[in-house]
Amino acid sequence: MLGGLIAAHHLTPMDDLPAAVVAYAGLAGFSEPLLYLADLQQQYLVPLPGQHAPGGSSPQRLRIDTTLAGRAYRSLCLVCSTKIRDPGAADLDGEGLKKARPGEGGPRRWWLPLLDGTDRIGVLAVTAPDGDDDTRRRAHWVASLLALVIVSKGATSDTYATVVRDRPMDLSAEVLWSLLPTKTFATDQLVVAAALEPAYQVGGDAFDYALTRDTLNLAVFDAMGHDLTAGLTSAIAIGAFRNHRLRGDGLRAVGEAIDAAIAQQFPRPQFATGILAALGIRTGVLTWVNRGHPPPLLLRQGHVVAELATEPDPPMGLRLGAYEDPAHYQLQPGDRILCYTDGVVEAKDPHGREFGLDRFVDFITRHEAAQVSAPETLRRLVQALLQYQHGVLQDDATVLLVEWQPQAGSPMGPHAVTGRVPRMPSGS
């Protein structure tokens, strides 16, 4: 099964993938497979086209917050229901299935998370002949391989982009999304999670991160304006950040390079604020410079214990120079660093009341105390911000969260594969 999928995927376009999954998953006893991708705002799971739900109907998109499929996506755990259709039961996933009870026999309908590394891209649904450990293990192998295949096809497939969008995207957002790294990344020592809204009209917000052997480099940018010029400003900032850090320049020099690059490209004054930082993976030392941006927050054991405030240098693009040396802070195991743009705390409801720093901090710390994972916490934060503003954000809102967990083992991953999922409770 796995060898056949690997061999077939080289010449299989995205649109033919569902048929290949049906053919090869059947070799391991799995039937009625369905592939769902999470939409850009992580509100729905949307089926790839060309598939048929059990019974021959067309599969429908599923809400992430209210379905069994969504539970698999939220918790990174296999979720199971009986394969018996019950017209009187709540139709949790559009298939008229009941949630499985312990010890209940018969075929099972399984939902498994699709993970690109640790970045959630969707869910795989299959019917399994039984529920033993070996069958579960093979199901997770299929889901893991399919996630890699889907991601490998995504860059050359308009089908992928069409499925995950539910409305047209502004040109500025089109430019920025093509540059951003995945919204979730993890190793056995750290977790990185990011969120950015409004997904379809984002103007000048952006984030970036990359790992070397011993250092996590990261940045958050907020460009002036909410138009294509703002998007291009952030695109230049990301490009200069990557270009000069790869040359081995220090954070202060990287900030000055971004400053010069933005100033050279625009005849009128244009700028971006930002946090440029480096985290020593082995040492836990955070080093950063602040270019006119809100200071990062330090979370420890469910509480904000410090605002990493320093004297900021001017925003980048105005050619006013940088005078402050990089700041340093020694993290403790389990600490989380929270970088954000002002669109988060300055988000206003219809009565003009701001979401505010206190509400923002309370939201993050409550979810951390409840052991909700970093990416799921940020997904829920985005939904809360959208609800607070009745679905329309007045400004870009970006959050980048980094958790340092030296010698913590695997901090993320499906339970059946790793054997445990710290901070990933199955009931979340």
DRENDO-1510 file (C-alpha; in Angstrom, 1 decimal, always signed):
<recs>
REC; n; res; u; v; w
REC; 1; MET; +0.0; +0.0; +0.0 .
REC; 2; LEU; +2.6; +2.6; +1.1 .
REC; 3; GLY; +5.1; +1.6; -1.6 .
REC; 4; GLY; +2.3; +1.8; -4.3 .
REC; 5; LEU; +1.3; +5.3; -3.1 .
REC; 6; ILE; +4.9; +6.5; -3.1 .
REC; 7; ALA; +5.6; +5.2; -6.6 .
REC; 8; ALA; +2.3; +6.5; -8.0 .
REC; 9; HIS; +2.5; +10.0; -6.5 .
REC; 10; HIS; +5.3; +11.1; -8.7 .
REC; 11; LEU; +3.1; +11.4; -11.8 .
REC; 12; THR; -0.3; +11.9; -10.0 .
REC; 13; PRO; -1.7; +15.4; -10.1 .
REC; 14; MET; -3.7; +16.7; -7.2 .
REC; 15; ASP; -7.0; +16.1; -9.0 .
REC; 16; ASP; -6.3; +12.4; -9.4 .
REC; 17; LEU; -5.1; +11.9; -5.9 .
REC; 18; PRO; -8.5; +10.8; -4.4 .
REC; 19; ALA; -8.8; +7.9; -7.0 .
REC; 20; ALA; -5.2; +6.8; -6.1 .
REC; 21; VAL; -6.1; +6.8; -2.4 .
REC; 22; VAL; -9.2; +4.6; -3.0 .
REC; 23; ALA; -7.0; +2.1; -4.9 .
REC; 24; TYR; -4.1; +1.9; -2.6 .
REC; 25; ALA; -5.9; +2.3; +0.8 .
REC; 26; GLY; -8.0; -0.7; -0.2 .
REC; 27; LEU; -4.9; -2.9; -0.2 .
REC; 28; ALA; -4.7; -2.4; +3.6 .
REC; 29; GLY; -8.4; -3.0; +4.1 .
REC; 30; PHE; -9.4; +0.7; +4.4 .
REC; 31; SER; -12.5; +1.7; +2.4 .
REC; 32; GLU; -14.5; +4.9; +1.6 .
REC; 33; PRO; -11.5; +7.2; +2.1 .
REC; 34; LEU; -12.2; +11.0; +2.0 .
REC; 35; LEU; -9.6; +13.8; +2.0 .
REC; 36; TYR; -10.5; +17.1; +3.6 .
REC; 37; LEU; -8.3; +20.3; +3.7 .
REC; 38; ALA; -8.7; +23.0; +6.3 .
REC; 39; ASP; -9.7; +26.3; +4.9 .
REC; 40; LEU; -7.4; +29.3; +5.2 .
REC; 41; GLN; -9.2; +30.6; +8.3 .
REC; 42; GLN; -9.4; +27.1; +9.9 .
REC; 43; GLN; -13.1; +27.2; +10.3 .
REC; 44; TYR; -14.1; +24.4; +7.9 .
REC; 45; LEU; -12.7; +21.1; +6.6 .
REC; 46; VAL; -13.4; +21.1; +2.8 .
REC; 47; PRO; -13.4; +17.9; +0.7 .
REC; 48; LEU; -11.1; +17.6; -2.3 .
REC; 49; PRO; -13.2; +17.5; -5.5 .
REC; 50; GLY; -13.9; +14.2; -7.2 .
REC; 51; GLN; -14.8; +12.3; -4.1 .
REC; 52; HIS; -18.0; +10.4; -3.0 .
REC; 53; ALA; -19.2; +10.1; +0.6 .
REC; 54; PRO; -20.5; +6.7; +1.9 .
REC; 55; GLY; -23.8; +6.1; +0.1 .
REC; 56; GLY; -22.6; +7.9; -3.1 .
REC; 57; SER; -23.5; +11.5; -2.1 .
REC; 58; SER; -21.1; +14.4; -2.5 .
REC; 59; PRO; -19.2; +15.1; +0.7 .
REC; 60; GLN; -19.9; +18.5; +2.4 .
REC; 61; ARG; -17.6; +20.8; +4.2 .
REC; 62; LEU; -17.5; +20.2; +8.0 .
REC; 63; ARG; -17.1; +22.7; +10.8 .
REC; 64; ILE; -13.9; +22.3; +12.7 .
REC; 65; ASP; -15.5; +23.3; +16.0 .
REC; 66; THR; -18.5; +21.1; +16.0 .
REC; 67; THR; -17.8; +17.7; +14.2 .
REC; 68; LEU; -15.9; +14.5; +14.9 .
REC; 69; ALA; -13.7; +15.3; +12.0 .
REC; 70; GLY; -13.0; +18.7; +13.5 .
REC; 71; ARG; -12.1; +17.0; +16.8 .
REC; 72; ALA; -9.4; +15.0; +15.1 .
REC; 73; TYR; -8.1; +18.2; +13.6 .
REC; 74; ARG; -8.2; +20.1; +16.9 .
REC; 75; SER; -6.7; +17.4; +19.1 .
REC; 76; LEU; -4.3; +15.6; +16.6 .
REC; 77; CYS; -5.9; +12.3; +17.7 .
REC; 78; LEU; -7.7; +9.6; +15.8 .
REC; 79; VAL; -11.4; +10.0; +16.4 .
REC; 80; CYS; -13.8; +7.0; +15.9 .
REC; 81; SER; -17.5; +6.5; +15.2 .
REC; 82; THR; -19.5; +3.3; +14.5 .
REC; 83; LYS; -20.2; +2.6; +10.8 .
REC; 84; ILE; -23.9; +2.1; +11.5 .
REC; 85; ARG; -26.1; +4.9; +10.1 .
REC; 86; ASP; -28.6; +6.1; +12.7 .
REC; 87; PRO; -31.2; +8.5; +11.2 .
REC; 88; GLY; -32.2; +9.6; +14.6 .
REC; 89; ALA; -28.7; +10.5; +15.7 .
REC; 90; ALA; -27.1; +13.9; +15.5 .
REC; 91; ASP; -25.5; +14.0; +12.0 .
REC; 92; LEU; -22.1; +15.1; +13.3 .
REC; 93; ASP; -20.2; +14.7; +10.1 .
REC; 94; GLY; -22.7; +14.6; +7.3 .
REC; 95; GLU; -22.7; +10.8; +7.2 .
REC; 96; GLY; -25.4; +10.0; +9.8 .
REC; 97; LEU; -22.9; +8.1; +12.0 .
REC; 98; LYS; -22.9; +7.6; +15.7 .
REC; 99; LYS; -19.9; +8.1; +17.9 .
REC; 100; ALA; -18.4; +4.7; +18.8 .
REC; 101; ARG; -18.9; +3.4; +22.3 .
REC; 102; PRO; -16.1; +1.5; +24.2 .
REC; 103; GLY; -16.3; -2.2; +23.2 .
REC; 104; GLU; -18.7; -1.7; +20.4 .
REC; 105; GLY; -17.9; -4.0; +17.5 .
REC; 106; GLY; -18.3; -3.7; +13.8 .
REC; 107; PRO; -16.6; -1.5; +11.2 .
REC; 108; ARG; -15.4; +1.9; +12.3 .
REC; 109; ARG; -15.3; +5.3; +10.6 .
REC; 110; TRP; -12.1; +7.0; +11.5 .
REC; 111; TRP; -11.0; +10.6; +11.2 .
REC; 112; LEU; -7.2; +11.2; +11.3 .
REC; 113; PRO; -5.3; +14.5; +11.2 .
REC; 114; LEU; -3.2; +15.2; +8.1 .
REC; 115; LEU; +0.1; +16.7; +9.3 .
REC; 116; ASP; +2.8; +18.4; +7.2 .
REC; 117; GLY; +5.5; +17.9; +9.9 .
REC; 118; THR; +3.3; +19.3; +12.7 .
REC; 119; ASP; +1.4; +21.8; +10.6 .
REC; 120; ARG; -2.3; +20.7; +10.4 .
REC; 121; ILE; -3.5; +20.7; +6.8 .
REC; 122; GLY; -6.7; +18.6; +7.0 .
REC; 123; VAL; -8.2; +15.3; +7.9 .
REC; 124; LEU; -8.4; +11.8; +6.3 .
REC; 125; ALA; -11.6; +9.8; +6.8 .
REC; 126; VAL; -11.6; +6.0; +6.3 .
REC; 127; THR; -13.7; +3.0; +7.2 .
REC; 128; ALA; -11.6; +0.4; +9.0 .
REC; 129; PRO; -12.5; -3.2; +9.4 .
REC; 130; ASP; -11.5; -3.3; +13.0 .
REC; 131; GLY; -9.9; -1.2; +15.7 .
REC; 132; ASP; -6.8; -3.1; +16.8 .
REC; 133; ASP; -3.5; -1.3; +17.3 .
REC; 134; ASP; -1.9; -2.6; +14.1 .
REC; 135; THR; -4.8; -1.2; +12.0 .
REC; 136; ARG; -4.6; +2.1; +13.8 .
REC; 137; ARG; -0.9; +2.3; +13.1 .
REC; 138; ARG; -1.4; +1.6; +9.4 .
REC; 139; ALA; -4.1; +4.3; +9.3 .
REC; 140; HIS; -1.7; +6.8; +10.7 .
REC; 141; TRP; +1.0; +5.8; +8.2 .
REC; 142; VAL; -1.5; +6.4; +5.4 .
REC; 143; ALA; -2.5; +9.8; +6.8 .
REC; 144; SER; +1.2; +10.8; +7.3 .
REC; 145; LEU; +2.1; +9.8; +3.7 .
REC; 146; LEU; -0.9; +11.5; +2.2 .
REC; 147; ALA; -0.2; +14.8; +4.0 .
REC; 148; LEU; +3.3; +14.8; +2.5 .
REC; 149; VAL; +1.9; +14.0; -1.0 .
REC; 150; ILE; -0.7; +16.7; -0.8 .
REC; 151; VAL; +1.8; +19.4; +0.3 .
REC; 152; SER; +4.2; +18.3; -2.4 .
REC; 153; LYS; +1.4; +18.9; -5.0 .
REC; 154; GLY; +0.1; +22.1; -3.5 .
REC; 155; ALA; +2.7; +24.5; -5.0 .
REC; 156; THR; +1.8; +23.4; -8.5 .
REC; 157; SER; -1.9; +23.0; -8.1 .
REC; 158; ASP; -4.6; +25.6; -8.3 .
REC; 159; THR; -7.0; +23.0; -7.1 .
REC; 160; TYR; -5.4; +23.1; -3.6 .
REC; 161; ALA; -5.6; +26.9; -3.5 .
REC; 162; THR; -9.2; +26.9; -4.7 .
REC; 163; VAL; -10.3; +24.3; -2.0 .
REC; 164; VAL; -8.8; +26.2; +0.9 .
REC; 165; ARG; -10.3; +29.6; -0.1 .
REC; 166; ASP; -13.9; +30.5; +0.2 .
REC; 167; ARG; -13.6; +34.0; -1.3 .
REC; 168; PRO; -11.3; +36.0; -3.6 .
REC; 169; MET; -8.0; +37.2; -2.2 .
REC; 170; ASP; -6.6; +40.7; -2.4 .
REC; 171; LEU; -3.3; +41.0; -4.3 .
REC; 172; SER; -1.4; +42.1; -1.2 .
REC; 173; ALA; -2.5; +39.0; +0.6 .
REC; 174; GLU; -1.6; +36.8; -2.4 .
REC; 175; VAL; +2.0; +38.2; -2.3 .
REC; 176; LEU; +2.4; +37.7; +1.4 .
REC; 177; TRP; +1.0; +34.2; +1.8 .
REC; 178; SER; +3.4; +33.0; -0.9 .
REC; 179; LEU; +6.3; +34.1; +1.2 .
REC; 180; LEU; +5.3; +33.0; +4.7 .
REC; 181; PRO; +6.5; +29.8; +6.3 .
REC; 182; THR; +4.0; +27.2; +7.7 .
REC; 183; LYS; +1.9; +28.3; +10.6 .
REC; 184; THR; +3.1; +25.5; +12.8 .
REC; 185; PHE; +6.6; +24.0; +13.3 .
REC; 186; ALA; +8.0; +21.8; +16.1 .
REC; 187; THR; +11.0; +19.8; +17.1 .
REC; 188; ASP; +11.6; +17.9; +20.4 .
REC; 189; GLN; +12.8; +21.1; +21.9 .
REC; 190; LEU; +10.5; +23.9; +20.6 .
REC; 191; VAL; +7.1; +24.7; +19.1 .
REC; 192; VAL; +6.4; +27.6; +16.8 .
REC; 193; ALA; +2.9; +28.7; +16.0 .
REC; 194; ALA; +1.6; +31.7; +14.1 .
REC; 195; ALA; -1.7; +33.2; +13.1 .
REC; 196; LEU; -2.5; +36.0; +10.7 .
REC; 197; GLU; -5.8; +37.8; +9.9 .
REC; 198; PRO; -7.6; +39.0; +7.9 .
REC; 199; ALA; -6.5; +36.1; +5.8 .
REC; 200; TYR; -7.9; +37.4; +2.5 .
REC; 201; GLN; -7.2; +41.1; +2.9 .
REC; 202; VAL; -4.0; +41.1; +4.9 .
REC; 203; GLY; -2.0; +44.3; +4.1 .
REC; 204; GLY; +1.2; +44.8; +6.0 .
REC; 205; ASP; +1.6; +42.2; +8.7 .
REC; 206; ALA; +4.0; +39.3; +8.2 .
REC; 207; PHE; +6.0; +36.8; +10.2 .
REC; 208; ASP; +9.1; +34.7; +9.4 .
REC; 209; TYR; +11.1; +32.0; +11.2 .
REC; 210; ALA; +13.8; +29.4; +10.4 .
REC; 211; LEU; +15.9; +27.0; +12.3 .
REC; 212; THR; +19.6; +26.3; +12.1 .
REC; 213; ARG; +21.3; +23.6; +14.2 .
REC; 214; ASP; +21.4; +25.7; +17.4 .
REC; 215; THR; +19.3; +28.8; +16.7 .
REC; 216; LEU; +15.7; +29.7; +15.9 .
REC; 217; ASN; +15.6; +33.0; +14.0 .
REC; 218; LEU; +12.2; +34.8; +14.0 .
REC; 219; ALA; +10.6; +38.0; +13.1 .
REC; 220; VAL; +7.3; +39.8; +13.1 .
REC; 221; PHE; +6.6; +42.8; +10.9 .
REC; 222; ASP; +3.9; +45.4; +10.7 .
REC; 223; ALA; +4.1; +47.7; +7.7 .
REC; 224; MET; +2.5; +51.1; +7.4 .
REC; 225; GLY; -0.8; +51.0; +5.6 .
REC; 226; HIS; -3.3; +48.4; +4.5 .
REC; 227; ASP; -2.8; +48.2; +0.7 .
REC; 228; LEU; -0.4; +46.7; -1.8 .
REC; 229; THR; +2.3; +49.1; -0.8 .
REC; 230; ALA; +2.1; +47.8; +2.7 .
REC; 231; GLY; +2.3; +44.2; +1.4 .
REC; 232; LEU; +5.3; +44.9; -0.7 .
REC; 233; THR; +7.0; +46.6; +2.3 .
REC; 234; SER; +6.6; +43.5; +4.4 .
REC; 235; ALA; +7.7; +41.3; +1.4 .
REC; 236; ILE; +10.9; +43.4; +1.2 .
REC; 237; ALA; +11.4; +43.1; +5.0 .
REC; 238; ILE; +11.1; +39.3; +4.8 .
REC; 239; GLY; +13.5; +39.1; +1.9 .
REC; 240; ALA; +16.1; +41.3; +3.5 .
REC; 241; PHE; +15.7; +39.5; +6.9 .
REC; 242; ARG; +16.4; +36.2; +5.2 .
REC; 243; ASN; +19.2; +37.5; +2.9 .
REC; 244; HIS; +21.2; +39.1; +5.7 .
REC; 245; ARG; +20.8; +36.5; +8.4 .
REC; 246; LEU; +22.0; +33.9; +5.9 .
REC; 247; ARG; +25.1; +36.1; +5.4 .
REC; 248; GLY; +25.7; +35.8; +9.2 .
REC; 249; ASP; +24.9; +39.4; +10.0 .
REC; 250; GLY; +23.9; +40.1; +13.6 .
REC; 251; LEU; +20.4; +41.3; +14.5 .
REC; 252; ARG; +21.3; +45.0; +14.6 .
REC; 253; ALA; +22.9; +44.8; +11.2 .
REC; 254; VAL; +19.9; +42.8; +9.8 .
REC; 255; GLY; +17.6; +45.5; +11.0 .
REC; 256; GLU; +19.7; +48.2; +9.3 .
REC; 257; ALA; +19.7; +46.2; +6.1 .
REC; 258; ILE; +15.9; +46.0; +6.2 .
REC; 259; ASP; +15.8; +49.7; +6.9 .
REC; 260; ALA; +17.9; +50.5; +3.8 .
REC; 261; ALA; +16.0; +48.0; +1.6 .
REC; 262; ILE; +12.6; +49.5; +2.3 .
REC; 263; ALA; +13.9; +53.1; +1.9 .
REC; 264; GLN; +15.5; +52.3; -1.4 .
REC; 265; GLN; +12.3; +51.0; -3.0 .
REC; 266; PHE; +9.8; +53.7; -2.2 .
REC; 267; PRO; +10.0; +57.4; -3.3 .
REC; 268; ARG; +7.8; +58.5; -0.4 .
REC; 269; PRO; +8.4; +57.6; +3.3 .
REC; 270; GLN; +7.3; +54.0; +4.0 .
REC; 271; PHE; +8.2; +51.9; +7.0 .
REC; 272; ALA; +7.6; +48.8; +9.0 .
REC; 273; THR; +7.9; +48.1; +12.7 .
REC; 274; GLY; +9.2; +44.8; +13.8 .
REC; 275; ILE; +10.7; +42.4; +16.3 .
REC; 276; LEU; +13.9; +40.6; +15.1 .
REC; 277; ALA; +15.0; +37.8; +17.4 .
REC; 278; ALA; +17.2; +34.7; +17.8 .
REC; 279; LEU; +16.6; +31.9; +20.3 .
REC; 280; GLY; +19.5; +29.7; +21.3 .
REC; 281; ILE; +18.0; +26.2; +21.3 .
REC; 282; ARG; +20.6; +24.7; +23.6 .
REC; 283; THR; +21.0; +27.6; +26.0 .
REC; 284; GLY; +17.5; +29.1; +26.1 .
REC; 285; VAL; +18.9; +32.6; +25.6 .
REC; 286; LEU; +16.6; +34.9; +23.7 .
REC; 287; THR; +18.3; +37.9; +21.9 .
REC; 288; TRP; +16.2; +40.5; +20.1 .
REC; 289; VAL; +16.0; +44.0; +18.8 .
REC; 290; ASN; +12.8; +46.1; +18.7 .
REC; 291; ARG; +12.2; +48.4; +15.7 .
REC; 292; GLY; +9.3; +50.5; +17.0 .
REC; 293; HIS; +7.1; +47.5; +17.7 .
REC; 294; PRO; +5.0; +46.3; +20.8 .
REC; 295; PRO; +7.4; +44.4; +23.1 .
REC; 296; PRO; +7.2; +40.6; +23.3 .
REC; 297; LEU; +5.5; +39.0; +26.3 .
REC; 298; LEU; +7.0; +36.1; +28.4 .
REC; 299; LEU; +4.5; +33.5; +29.6 .
REC; 300; ARG; +5.5; +31.0; +32.3 .
REC; 301; GLN; +3.3; +28.4; +33.9 .
REC; 302; GLY; +0.1; +30.0; +32.6 .
REC; 303; HIS; +1.0; +33.6; +33.6 .
REC; 304; VAL; +2.6; +36.6; +31.9 .
REC; 305; VAL; +5.7; +37.2; +34.0 .
REC; 306; ALA; +7.4; +39.8; +32.0 .
REC; 307; GLU; +7.0; +42.3; +29.2 .
REC; 308; LEU; +10.3; +42.2; +27.3 .
REC; 309; ALA; +10.4; +46.0; +27.0 .
REC; 310; THR; +13.5; +47.8; +25.8 .
REC; 311; GLU; +14.2; +51.2; +24.4 .
REC; 312; PRO; +13.1; +50.7; +20.8 .
REC; 313; ASP; +15.0; +51.8; +17.7 .
REC; 314; PRO; +13.1; +53.7; +15.0 .
REC; 315; PRO; +10.9; +51.7; +12.5 .
REC; 316; MET; +12.7; +50.3; +9.5 .
REC; 317; GLY; +12.5; +52.3; +6.2 .
REC; 318; LEU; +12.9; +55.9; +7.6 .
REC; 319; ARG; +16.8; +55.8; +7.7 .
REC; 320; LEU; +16.9; +57.2; +11.2 .
REC; 321; GLY; +19.6; +54.7; +12.4 .
REC; 322; ALA; +19.7; +52.0; +15.1 .
REC; 323; TYR; +21.4; +52.9; +18.4 .
REC; 324; GLU; +20.3; +50.2; +20.9 .
REC; 325; ASP; +22.3; +47.0; +21.4 .
REC; 326; PRO; +20.4; +43.7; +21.2 .
REC; 327; ALA; +18.7; +42.7; +24.4 .
REC; 328; HIS; +19.0; +39.3; +26.1 .
REC; 329; TYR; +16.8; +37.2; +28.3 .
REC; 330; GLN; +17.4; +33.7; +29.8 .
REC; 331; LEU; +14.4; +31.5; +29.4 .
REC; 332; GLN; +13.3; +28.7; +31.7 .
REC; 333; PRO; +12.1; +25.3; +30.3 .
REC; 334; GLY; +8.5; +25.6; +29.3 .
REC; 335; ASP; +8.6; +29.4; +28.7 .
REC; 336; ARG; +6.6; +30.8; +25.8 .
REC; 337; ILE; +7.5; +34.0; +23.9 .
REC; 338; LEU; +4.5; +35.9; +22.5 .
REC; 339; CYS; +5.1; +38.4; +19.7 .
REC; 340; TYR; +2.1; +40.3; +18.2 .
REC; 341; THR; +1.1; +43.3; +16.1 .
REC; 342; ASP; -1.1; +46.1; +17.4 .
REC; 343; GLY; -4.1; +44.9; +15.4 .
REC; 344; VAL; -4.6; +42.2; +18.0 .
REC; 345; VAL; -5.0; +44.5; +21.1 .
REC; 346; GLU; -6.5; +47.4; +19.2 .
REC; 347; ALA; -9.3; +45.4; +17.6 .
REC; 348; LYS; -12.6; +47.2; +18.3 .
REC; 349; ASP; -16.1; +45.8; +18.6 .
REC; 350; PRO; -19.0; +47.7; +17.0 .
REC; 351; HIS; -19.2; +50.0; +20.1 .
REC; 352; GLY; -15.6; +51.0; +19.7 .
REC; 353; ARG; -14.2; +49.0; +22.7 .
REC; 354; GLU; -10.8; +47.6; +22.2 .
REC; 355; PHE; -10.0; +43.9; +22.6 .
REC; 356; GLY; -7.1; +45.1; +24.7 .
REC; 357; LEU; -3.9; +43.7; +26.1 .
REC; 358; ASP; -5.5; +42.3; +29.2 .
REC; 359; ARG; -8.2; +40.3; +27.3 .
REC; 360; PHE; -5.5; +39.1; +24.9 .
REC; 361; VAL; -3.2; +37.9; +27.7 .
REC; 362; ASP; -6.1; +36.3; +29.6 .
REC; 363; PHE; -7.2; +34.4; +26.5 .
REC; 364; ILE; -3.7; +33.0; +25.9 .
REC; 365; THR; -3.0; +32.1; +29.5 .
REC; 366; ARG; -6.4; +30.4; +30.1 .
REC; 367; HIS; -5.9; +28.2; +27.1 .
REC; 368; GLU; -2.3; +27.4; +28.2 .
REC; 369; ALA; -3.5; +26.5; +31.7 .
REC; 370; ALA; -6.1; +24.2; +30.0 .
REC; 371; GLN; -3.2; +22.5; +28.2 .
REC; 372; VAL; -4.5; +23.5; +24.7 .
REC; 373; SER; -1.7; +23.3; +22.1 .
REC; 374; ALA; -0.1; +26.5; +20.8 .
REC; 375; PRO; -1.5; +26.2; +17.3 .
REC; 376; GLU; -5.0; +25.4; +18.5 .
REC; 377; THR; -4.8; +28.3; +21.0 .
REC; 378; LEU; -4.0; +30.7; +18.2 .
REC; 379; ARG; -6.7; +29.2; +15.9 .
REC; 380; ARG; -9.2; +29.9; +18.7 .
REC; 381; LEU; -7.8; +33.4; +19.3 .
REC; 382; VAL; -8.4; +34.2; +15.6 .
REC; 383; GLN; -12.0; +33.0; +15.9 .
REC; 384; ALA; -12.4; +35.1; +19.0 .
REC; 385; LEU; -11.1; +38.2; +17.3 .
REC; 386; LEU; -13.3; +37.7; +14.3 .
REC; 387; GLN; -16.3; +37.2; +16.6 .
REC; 388; TYR; -15.4; +40.3; +18.7 .
REC; 389; GLN; -15.4; +42.4; +15.5 .
REC; 390; HIS; -18.4; +40.7; +14.0 .
REC; 391; GLY; -16.3; +39.1; +11.3 .
REC; 392; VAL; -14.6; +42.2; +10.0 .
REC; 393; LEU; -11.1; +43.2; +11.2 .
REC; 394; GLN; -10.2; +46.9; +11.0 .
REC; 395; ASP; -6.4; +46.1; +11.0 .
REC; 396; ASP; -4.1; +43.2; +10.4 .
REC; 397; ALA; -3.6; +41.0; +13.5 .
REC; 398; THR; -0.6; +38.7; +13.7 .
REC; 399; VAL; +0.6; +36.5; +16.6 .
REC; 400; LEU; +3.8; +34.5; +16.7 .
REC; 401; LEU; +4.2; +32.1; +19.7 .
REC; 402; VAL; +7.4; +30.2; +20.5 .
REC; 403; GLU; +7.6; +27.6; +23.3 .
REC; 404; TRP; +11.0; +26.4; +24.5 .
REC; 405; GLN; +11.0; +22.8; +25.9 .
REC; 406; PRO; +14.5; +21.4; +26.2 .
REC; 407; GLN; +14.6; +17.7; +26.8 .
REC; 408; ALA; +10.8; +17.5; +26.7 .
REC; 409; GLY; +10.5; +14.7; +24.2 .
REC; 410; SER; +8.1; +15.1; +21.3 .
REC; 411; PRO; +5.9; +18.1; +22.1 .
REC; 412; MET; +3.4; +17.5; +19.2 .
REC; 413; GLY; +2.2; +14.7; +17.1 .
REC; 414; PRO; -0.6; +12.1; +16.7 .
REC; 415; HIS; -1.0; +10.0; +19.8 .
REC; 416; ALA; -1.0; +6.7; +18.0 .
REC; 417; VAL; +2.4; +7.4; +16.5 .
REC; 418; THR; +4.3; +9.0; +19.3 .
REC; 419; GLY; +2.6; +7.2; +22.2 .
REC; 420; ARG; +1.9; +10.4; +24.0 .
REC; 421; VAL; +0.9; +13.9; +23.2 .
REC; 422; PRO; +1.9; +16.5; +25.9 .
REC; 423; ARG; -0.4; +19.6; +25.8 .
REC; 424; MET; -2.6; +17.8; +23.3 .
REC; 425; PRO; -5.5; +16.3; +25.3 .
REC; 426; SER; -7.9; +14.2; +23.2 .
REC; 427; GLY; -10.9; +15.9; +24.6 .
REC; 428; SER; -9.8; +19.4; +23.5 .
</recs>
